[in-house]
Amino acid sequence: MKRFAEVVSNFGLRSIVSSAATVGMALLVGIASAAETGSSVEASVTLPPVLLQMIRDDAVQSELKLSATQKTKTREAIAAVDDRWWLARHLQPGPLAVELDSLTTTLRDKLATFLDINQTKRLAELERQAVGTRMVIRSDVAKEIALTADQRERFVAAFSQSDAAAARIQNELTKGDLDAKRAQAQLEETKKAERQKIVEVLSDSQKVQLAKLPGQPFDFSRVRRTYPLAPEIRTDGTTWLQGGPLQLDELQGKVVAVHFYAFQCINCQRNFPHYEGWHRDYADRGLVVIGMQTPETSAERDIKRVKSAVVSDGFAFPVLMDASASNWKAWGNTMWPSVYLIDKQGFIRRWWQGEMNWQGTEGEKQMRETIEMLLNE
């Protein structure tokens, strides 16, 4: 059963642990809802919202053979859900599950209006591949392979065990009690045990049927775009202090770095040289740096003092006074400073909260590497 072995070895887009540098992905994954998995008990098992994640990527759209018109309609469908999806990262597991299910349903319904039958079938196959072994508890797969209630419960128990182990490993990794090599080894053992459970529980006929459901293998390592479209710049309660007005939609074709700050914030001030360096080193290659001054103190609401600080801090890039915090709220910010990198098509690709080089971390180096990658795309 070579094909079945390939299926159970595939974890697609799913990663049961995120590195500290990419923890933002974990915030967007969330918990699967009962409507997605087919049973309330399965809502406790982690499944990423793979349709939301994958449909925005060029490699996936190419695999589906989308026409130019379909690509435009896909972007419109994505735009209709992405603001809500981006803000959903702050929700608790229960409300998050409900929101992700609602957004996925909305997106799926919109896609159904313009995808043909073959594209719809292939998209379903990619979704199954993307969740790897856990596709067995999706309602469509469970129905196709006639999964019994007992089998489903055994899978849920096994997956819950894996998630608990992954959470422990990530916690130890974050605290420094575990190095990256040992963490990876333990994760591989966790994956192996989960795959073995699938093999043990399914009948031979179920294995044959399951092997057919993902279709032809797709290389998910080609998928780069899995985050939402960046929220558009709000203009209510704002003043451009220099370099504006700008809209992100008008900056497509450019790489954009949006940094939220408050000029008196010491943590923000320690990041200023990095933003200035990015502007100096990459502006002529197509990077646009935008400062969003969202006030925290009364002094930071004084536009004269803010303007003076823009000059004294040496900002040579566009700066917006976000006096009413309309942009802060649209981005779902929780701390100063926060900085986001947006690719040439307007999608968020990476972000950082806090000082980038805090206590020896290499955040600024990592962000520069991402800027270089985005500029070269």
C-alpha positions as a Python dict, from the first residue, in 0.01 Angstrom:
ca = {
    (1, 'M'): (0, 0, 0),
    (2, 'K'): (262, 246, -114),
    (3, 'R'): (10, 518, -201),
    (4, 'F'): (-147, 497, 146),
    (5, 'A'): (197, 531, 303),
    (6, 'E'): (250, 850, 103),
    (7, 'V'): (-81, 988, 223),
    (8, 'V'): (-23, 925, 593),
    (9, 'S'): (329, 1070, 569),
    (10, 'N'): (198, 1402, 435),
    (11, 'F'): (144, 1688, 679),
    (12, 'G'): (91, 1948, 407),
    (13, 'L'): (47, 2300, 538),
    (14, 'R'): (-4, 2172, 890),
    (15, 'S'): (278, 2216, 1141),
    (16, 'I'): (216, 2092, 1494),
    (17, 'V'): (464, 2338, 1638),
    (18, 'S'): (573, 2685, 1528),
    (19, 'S'): (916, 2834, 1582),
    (20, 'A'): (939, 3143, 1798),
    (21, 'A'): (1005, 3352, 1488),
    (22, 'T'): (691, 3234, 1308),
    (23, 'V'): (453, 3203, 1601),
    (24, 'G'): (213, 3436, 1418),
    (25, 'M'): (110, 3141, 1202),
    (26, 'A'): (-9, 2953, 1508),
    (27, 'L'): (-233, 3247, 1596),
    (28, 'L'): (-409, 3215, 1262),
    (29, 'V'): (-450, 2838, 1269),
    (30, 'G'): (-707, 2815, 1544),
    (31, 'I'): (-933, 2525, 1633),
    (32, 'A'): (-1153, 2334, 1390),
    (33, 'S'): (-1525, 2380, 1438),
    (34, 'A'): (-1782, 2105, 1471),
    (35, 'A'): (-1925, 2198, 1131),
    (36, 'E'): (-1588, 2132, 968),
    (37, 'T'): (-1510, 1802, 1139),
    (38, 'G'): (-1862, 1665, 1161),
    (39, 'S'): (-1888, 1613, 1536),
    (40, 'S'): (-1870, 1830, 1845),
    (41, 'V'): (-1613, 1605, 2013),
    (42, 'E'): (-1375, 1665, 1723),
    (43, 'A'): (-1383, 2040, 1774),
    (44, 'S'): (-1102, 1989, 2029),
    (45, 'V'): (-862, 1871, 1758),
    (46, 'T'): (-642, 2132, 1594),
    (47, 'L'): (-700, 2173, 1221),
    (48, 'P'): (-581, 2477, 1030),
    (49, 'P'): (-826, 2675, 815),
    (50, 'V'): (-647, 2547, 506),
    (51, 'L'): (-890, 2689, 251),
    (52, 'L'): (-833, 3039, 389),
    (53, 'Q'): (-459, 2982, 392),
    (54, 'M'): (-393, 2820, 57),
    (55, 'I'): (-632, 2979, -195),
    (56, 'R'): (-436, 3307, -200),
    (57, 'D'): (-111, 3149, -316),
    (58, 'D'): (12, 3158, -676),
    (59, 'A'): (118, 2792, -673),
    (60, 'V'): (-228, 2679, -563),
    (61, 'Q'): (-403, 2903, -815),
    (62, 'S'): (-178, 2764, -1087),
    (63, 'E'): (-259, 2408, -977),
    (64, 'L'): (-629, 2490, -1008),
    (65, 'K'): (-565, 2642, -1353),
    (66, 'L'): (-748, 2963, -1265),
    (67, 'S'): (-808, 3203, -1551),
    (68, 'A'): (-721, 3572, -1518),
    (69, 'T'): (-1088, 3647, -1448),
    (70, 'Q'): (-1107, 3374, -1187),
    (71, 'K'): (-794, 3508, -1016),
    (72, 'T'): (-957, 3851, -993),
    (73, 'K'): (-1274, 3699, -847),
    (74, 'T'): (-1067, 3493, -603),
    (75, 'R'): (-895, 3806, -476),
    (76, 'E'): (-1236, 3971, -431),
    (77, 'A'): (-1357, 3668, -237),
    (78, 'I'): (-1045, 3676, -20),
    (79, 'A'): (-1081, 4049, 43),
    (80, 'A'): (-1435, 3991, 170),
    (81, 'V'): (-1313, 3773, 460),
    (82, 'D'): (-954, 3872, 534),
    (83, 'D'): (-1012, 4168, 765),
    (84, 'R'): (-1222, 3948, 992),
    (85, 'W'): (-976, 3661, 969),
    (86, 'W'): (-684, 3885, 1066),
    (87, 'L'): (-866, 4018, 1373),
    (88, 'A'): (-982, 3668, 1470),
    (89, 'R'): (-630, 3580, 1587),
    (90, 'H'): (-709, 3744, 1921),
    (91, 'L'): (-1022, 3538, 1991),
    (92, 'Q'): (-1044, 3261, 2248),
    (93, 'P'): (-1062, 2903, 2108),
    (94, 'G'): (-1441, 2871, 2121),
    (95, 'P'): (-1531, 3198, 1946),
    (96, 'L'): (-1232, 3151, 1715),
    (97, 'A'): (-1367, 2815, 1600),
    (98, 'V'): (-1704, 2970, 1519),
    (99, 'E'): (-1547, 3262, 1332),
    (100, 'L'): (-1313, 3043, 1126),
    (101, 'D'): (-1600, 2816, 1030),
    (102, 'S'): (-1809, 3116, 925),
    (103, 'L'): (-1526, 3267, 721),
    (104, 'T'): (-1444, 2936, 554),
    (105, 'T'): (-1810, 2883, 462),
    (106, 'T'): (-1835, 3235, 321),
    (107, 'L'): (-1520, 3189, 115),
    (108, 'R'): (-1621, 2844, -8),
    (109, 'D'): (-1963, 2973, -116),
    (110, 'K'): (-1806, 3260, -311),
    (111, 'L'): (-1555, 3029, -483),
    (112, 'A'): (-1837, 2792, -581),
    (113, 'T'): (-1993, 3065, -797),
    (114, 'F'): (-1705, 3069, -1045),
    (115, 'L'): (-1495, 2750, -1010),
    (116, 'D'): (-1582, 2468, -1249),
    (117, 'I'): (-1642, 2109, -1136),
    (118, 'N'): (-1284, 1996, -1195),
    (119, 'Q'): (-1140, 2295, -1010),
    (120, 'T'): (-1376, 2237, -717),
    (121, 'K'): (-1275, 1869, -703),
    (122, 'R'): (-903, 1952, -713),
    (123, 'L'): (-941, 2217, -443),
    (124, 'A'): (-1108, 1960, -216),
    (125, 'E'): (-817, 1724, -279),
    (126, 'L'): (-566, 1994, -188),
    (127, 'E'): (-754, 2071, 132),
    (128, 'R'): (-733, 1705, 231),
    (129, 'Q'): (-362, 1691, 153),
    (130, 'A'): (-302, 2011, 348),
    (131, 'V'): (-429, 1865, 677),
    (132, 'G'): (-238, 1540, 624),
    (133, 'T'): (-342, 1246, 839),
    (134, 'R'): (-612, 1449, 1008),
    (135, 'M'): (-824, 1453, 697),
    (136, 'V'): (-978, 1131, 834),
    (137, 'I'): (-1195, 1334, 1072),
    (138, 'R'): (-1318, 1579, 812),
    (139, 'S'): (-1684, 1512, 747),
    (140, 'D'): (-1638, 1459, 371),
    (141, 'V'): (-1356, 1209, 418),
    (142, 'A'): (-1524, 1027, 708),
    (143, 'K'): (-1829, 976, 488),
    (144, 'E'): (-1627, 852, 190),
    (145, 'I'): (-1439, 587, 388),
    (146, 'A'): (-1736, 496, 614),
    (147, 'L'): (-1551, 585, 933),
    (148, 'T'): (-1722, 440, 1239),
    (149, 'A'): (-1795, 636, 1557),
    (150, 'D'): (-1543, 422, 1746),
    (151, 'Q'): (-1271, 486, 1489),
    (152, 'R'): (-1342, 858, 1497),
    (153, 'E'): (-1313, 870, 1876),
    (154, 'R'): (-984, 680, 1866),
    (155, 'F'): (-845, 924, 1610),
    (156, 'V'): (-955, 1225, 1812),
    (157, 'A'): (-786, 1081, 2120),
    (158, 'A'): (-465, 1019, 1923),
    (159, 'F'): (-466, 1366, 1770),
    (160, 'S'): (-531, 1527, 2107),
    (161, 'Q'): (-232, 1340, 2245),
    (162, 'S'): (-18, 1470, 1961),
    (163, 'D'): (-133, 1826, 2023),
    (164, 'A'): (-57, 1799, 2394),
    (165, 'A'): (291, 1666, 2317),
    (166, 'A'): (351, 1941, 2061),
    (167, 'A'): (241, 2208, 2310),
    (168, 'R'): (481, 2068, 2568),
    (169, 'I'): (767, 2060, 2318),
    (170, 'Q'): (702, 2418, 2206),
    (171, 'N'): (681, 2537, 2565),
    (172, 'E'): (1015, 2374, 2649),
    (173, 'L'): (1168, 2514, 2332),
    (174, 'T'): (1046, 2866, 2412),
    (175, 'K'): (1179, 2846, 2770),
    (176, 'G'): (1515, 2717, 2648),
    (177, 'D'): (1477, 2380, 2822),
    (178, 'L'): (1501, 2206, 2485),
    (179, 'D'): (1729, 2281, 2190),
    (180, 'A'): (1599, 2295, 1833),
    (181, 'K'): (1755, 1962, 1730),
    (182, 'R'): (1600, 1767, 2015),
    (183, 'A'): (1269, 1946, 1969),
    (184, 'Q'): (1262, 1845, 1602),
    (185, 'A'): (1345, 1485, 1690),
    (186, 'Q'): (1064, 1471, 1945),
    (187, 'L'): (822, 1621, 1695),
    (188, 'E'): (914, 1358, 1438),
    (189, 'E'): (844, 1088, 1694),
    (190, 'T'): (508, 1249, 1768),
    (191, 'K'): (421, 1254, 1399),
    (192, 'K'): (532, 894, 1359),
    (193, 'A'): (313, 777, 1646),
    (194, 'E'): (15, 964, 1502),
    (195, 'R'): (64, 810, 1158),
    (196, 'Q'): (97, 464, 1310),
    (197, 'K'): (-236, 508, 1487),
    (198, 'I'): (-403, 577, 1151),
    (199, 'V'): (-256, 257, 1010),
    (200, 'E'): (-369, 51, 1307),
    (201, 'V'): (-727, 176, 1321),
    (202, 'L'): (-829, 177, 952),
    (203, 'S'): (-932, -139, 769),
    (204, 'D'): (-754, -239, 449),
    (205, 'S'): (-1048, -127, 235),
    (206, 'Q'): (-1060, 210, 415),
    (207, 'K'): (-688, 257, 348),
    (208, 'V'): (-743, 196, -22),
    (209, 'Q'): (-1027, 449, -34),
    (210, 'L'): (-840, 705, 175),
    (211, 'A'): (-538, 687, -55),
    (212, 'K'): (-752, 803, -347),
    (213, 'L'): (-908, 1108, -180),
    (214, 'P'): (-610, 1351, -185),
    (215, 'G'): (-558, 1306, -560),
    (216, 'Q'): (-217, 1365, -713),
    (217, 'P'): (45, 1483, -462),
    (218, 'F'): (101, 1858, -447),
    (219, 'D'): (425, 2013, -324),
    (220, 'F'): (316, 2244, -44),
    (221, 'S'): (670, 2368, 1),
    (222, 'R'): (592, 2591, -298),
    (223, 'V'): (320, 2770, -101),
    (224, 'R'): (444, 3107, 25),
    (225, 'R'): (131, 3314, 81),
    (226, 'T'): (-79, 3196, 377),
    (227, 'Y'): (-161, 3520, 564),
    (228, 'P'): (-442, 3770, 497),
    (229, 'L'): (-440, 4075, 275),
    (230, 'A'): (-311, 4372, 471),
    (231, 'P'): (-588, 4598, 603),
    (232, 'E'): (-621, 4909, 388),
    (233, 'I'): (-499, 5237, 538),
    (234, 'R'): (-786, 5412, 716),
    (235, 'T'): (-818, 5787, 672),
    (236, 'D'): (-1070, 5875, 944),
    (237, 'G'): (-908, 6065, 1231),
    (238, 'T'): (-569, 6064, 1060),
    (239, 'T'): (-322, 6321, 926),
    (240, 'W'): (-30, 6259, 694),
    (241, 'L'): (270, 6431, 850),
    (242, 'Q'): (488, 6368, 545),
    (243, 'G'): (490, 6163, 229),
    (244, 'G'): (116, 6096, 192),
    (245, 'P'): (-156, 6036, 119),
    (246, 'L'): (-100, 5668, 41),
    (247, 'Q'): (-321, 5362, -2),
    (248, 'L'): (-184, 5008, 5),
    (249, 'D'): (-391, 4917, -299),
    (250, 'E'): (-196, 5180, -494),
    (251, 'L'): (135, 5034, -376),
    (252, 'Q'): (93, 4691, -535),
    (253, 'G'): (419, 4599, -703),
    (254, 'K'): (607, 4744, -404),
    (255, 'V'): (710, 4575, -80),
    (256, 'V'): (571, 4768, 215),
    (257, 'A'): (681, 4784, 579),
    (258, 'V'): (421, 4936, 812),
    (259, 'H'): (544, 5015, 1161),
    (260, 'F'): (320, 5130, 1445),
    (261, 'Y'): (488, 5340, 1709),
    (262, 'A'): (447, 5609, 1973),
    (263, 'F'): (731, 5860, 1962),
    (264, 'Q'): (796, 5862, 2339),
    (265, 'C'): (799, 5481, 2366),
    (266, 'I'): (1155, 5369, 2445),
    (267, 'N'): (1100, 5025, 2289),
    (268, 'C'): (980, 5195, 1972),
    (269, 'Q'): (1281, 5427, 1971),
    (270, 'R'): (1517, 5130, 1978),
    (271, 'N'): (1360, 5005, 1655),
    (272, 'F'): (1381, 5341, 1473),
    (273, 'P'): (1736, 5286, 1336),
    (274, 'H'): (1619, 4960, 1178),
    (275, 'Y'): (1331, 5125, 990),
    (276, 'E'): (1559, 5407, 880),
    (277, 'G'): (1816, 5153, 763),
    (278, 'W'): (1554, 4963, 562),
    (279, 'H'): (1447, 5285, 392),
    (280, 'R'): (1805, 5383, 319),
    (281, 'D'): (1909, 5040, 188),
    (282, 'Y'): (1598, 4928, -1),
    (283, 'A'): (1390, 5227, -111),
    (284, 'D'): (1553, 5234, -452),
    (285, 'R'): (1471, 4863, -493),
    (286, 'G'): (1102, 4911, -427),
    (287, 'L'): (1054, 4907, -48),
    (288, 'V'): (812, 5161, 99),
    (289, 'V'): (836, 5218, 475),
    (290, 'I'): (531, 5377, 640),
    (291, 'G'): (525, 5500, 998),
    (292, 'M'): (195, 5492, 1189),
    (293, 'Q'): (216, 5712, 1498),
    (294, 'T'): (-66, 5593, 1724),
    (295, 'P'): (-64, 5795, 2048),
    (296, 'E'): (-49, 5637, 2390),
    (297, 'T'): (12, 5948, 2603),
    (298, 'S'): (-133, 6299, 2590),
    (299, 'A'): (198, 6435, 2458),
    (300, 'E'): (179, 6190, 2170),
    (301, 'R'): (-156, 6343, 2072),
    (302, 'D'): (6, 6682, 2023),
    (303, 'I'): (58, 6697, 1648),
    (304, 'K'): (326, 6968, 1676),
    (305, 'R'): (534, 6749, 1906),
    (306, 'V'): (478, 6447, 1683),
    (307, 'K'): (593, 6644, 1376),
    (308, 'S'): (897, 6767, 1562),
    (309, 'A'): (983, 6411, 1665),
    (310, 'V'): (953, 6291, 1305),
    (311, 'V'): (1227, 6539, 1213),
    (312, 'S'): (1448, 6478, 1516),
    (313, 'D'): (1418, 6101, 1478),
    (314, 'G'): (1534, 6133, 1118),
    (315, 'F'): (1237, 5969, 948),
    (316, 'A'): (1274, 6014, 572),
    (317, 'F'): (972, 5802, 483),
    (318, 'P'): (593, 5864, 492),
    (319, 'V'): (441, 5904, 839),
    (320, 'L'): (73, 5902, 932),
    (321, 'M'): (-67, 6046, 1255),
    (322, 'D'): (-323, 5782, 1355),
    (323, 'A'): (-486, 6006, 1613),
    (324, 'S'): (-813, 5812, 1644),
    (325, 'A'): (-633, 5475, 1637),
    (326, 'S'): (-849, 5370, 1341),
    (327, 'N'): (-554, 5193, 1177),
    (328, 'W'): (-435, 5049, 1506),
    (329, 'K'): (-777, 4888, 1556),
    (330, 'A'): (-802, 4769, 1194),
    (331, 'W'): (-471, 4586, 1235),
    (332, 'G'): (-569, 4443, 1572),
    (333, 'N'): (-254, 4578, 1735),
    (334, 'T'): (-184, 4494, 2097),
    (335, 'M'): (152, 4661, 2161),
    (336, 'W'): (400, 4931, 2063),
    (337, 'P'): (609, 4877, 1857),
    (338, 'S'): (469, 4644, 1591),
    (339, 'V'): (593, 4616, 1233),
    (340, 'Y'): (446, 4427, 936),
    (341, 'L'): (593, 4328, 600),
    (342, 'I'): (356, 4325, 302),
    (343, 'D'): (442, 4163, -31),
    (344, 'K'): (399, 4303, -381),
    (345, 'Q'): (45, 4170, -405),
    (346, 'G'): (-64, 4323, -76),
    (347, 'F'): (-48, 4017, 149),
    (348, 'I'): (101, 4015, 499),
    (349, 'R'): (406, 3792, 497),
    (350, 'R'): (575, 3855, 833),
    (351, 'W'): (545, 4071, 1140),
    (352, 'W'): (726, 4149, 1463),
    (353, 'Q'): (600, 4284, 1793),
    (354, 'G'): (837, 4452, 2036),
    (355, 'E'): (1205, 4531, 2001),
    (356, 'M'): (1353, 4335, 1712),
    (357, 'N'): (1688, 4275, 1881),
    (358, 'W'): (1555, 4225, 2233),
    (359, 'Q'): (1809, 4043, 2454),
    (360, 'G'): (2020, 3924, 2164),
    (361, 'T'): (1743, 3801, 1935),
    (362, 'E'): (1808, 3845, 1562),
    (363, 'G'): (1471, 3989, 1471),
    (364, 'E'): (1605, 4270, 1255),
    (365, 'K'): (1824, 4027, 1063),
    (366, 'Q'): (1528, 3798, 1005),
    (367, 'M'): (1309, 4085, 890),
    (368, 'R'): (1581, 4201, 649),
    (369, 'E'): (1604, 3850, 508),
    (370, 'T'): (1228, 3856, 448),
    (371, 'I'): (1249, 4200, 284),
    (372, 'E'): (1520, 4072, 52),
    (373, 'M'): (1308, 3768, -36),
    (374, 'L'): (997, 3977, -105),
    (375, 'L'): (1189, 4225, -319),
    (376, 'N'): (1325, 3936, -527),
    (377, 'E'): (985, 3776, -586),
}
